[in-house]
Amino acid sequence: MPAKLQSSYQQELAAYDASWNKGHVLQAWRHLERAHILGQPYPLAHTAVHWQMLSFGFKTRNRKEVIGQLPRLLVGGIKSWAGMIPLGNTGRANVPPLKPMPIPDDLQQIIAAAH
């Protein structure tokens, strides 16, 4: 992962932690989704975000999320390595795992600047 992208990825994960600690559950999810979009092309970052999402599913007692994260956690990094990712997908269990999704404008700019 390019250093510029790594910084933004880490900022999203830090914002997730801060939001969770303040009890802002929906905002915390949003930051995990954004970290997923940034980290998705990179096997370790992609897997790490799915681990965080699985953990968050347990914290929020969201059975659907936990069940949905298990296969994503197992194959997400492999799909990144193979270049078979649906760009923009937020990684949540409430969206199909292979569905490409629009990338928010600000994240598009971060990704473009990193390359």
Rosetta blueprint (number, residue, H / E / L):
1 M L
2 P L
3 A H
4 K H
5 L H
6 Q H
7 S H
8 S H
9 Y H
10 Q H
11 Q H
12 E H
13 L H
14 A H
15 A H
16 Y H
17 D H
18 A H
19 S H
20 W H
21 N H
22 K L
23 G L
24 H L
25 V H
26 L H
27 Q H
28 A H
29 W H
30 R H
31 H H
32 L H
33 E H
34 R H
35 A H
36 H H
37 I H
38 L H
39 G H
40 Q L
41 P L
42 Y L
43 P H
44 L H
45 A H
46 H H
47 T H
48 A H
49 V H
50 H H
51 W H
52 Q H
53 M H
54 L H
55 S H
56 F H
57 G H
58 F H
59 K H
60 T L
61 R L
62 N L
63 R H
64 K H
65 E H
66 V H
67 I H
68 G H
69 Q H
70 L H
71 P H
72 R H
73 L H
74 L H
75 V H
76 G H
77 G H
78 I H
79 K H
80 S H
81 W H
82 A L
83 G L
84 M L
85 I L
86 P L
87 L L
88 G L
89 N L
90 T L
91 G L
92 R L
93 A L
94 N L
95 V L
96 P L
97 P L
98 L L
99 K L
100 P L
101 M L
102 P L
103 I L
104 P L
105 D H
106 D H
107 L H
108 Q H
109 Q H
110 I H
111 I H
112 A H
113 A H
114 A H
115 H L
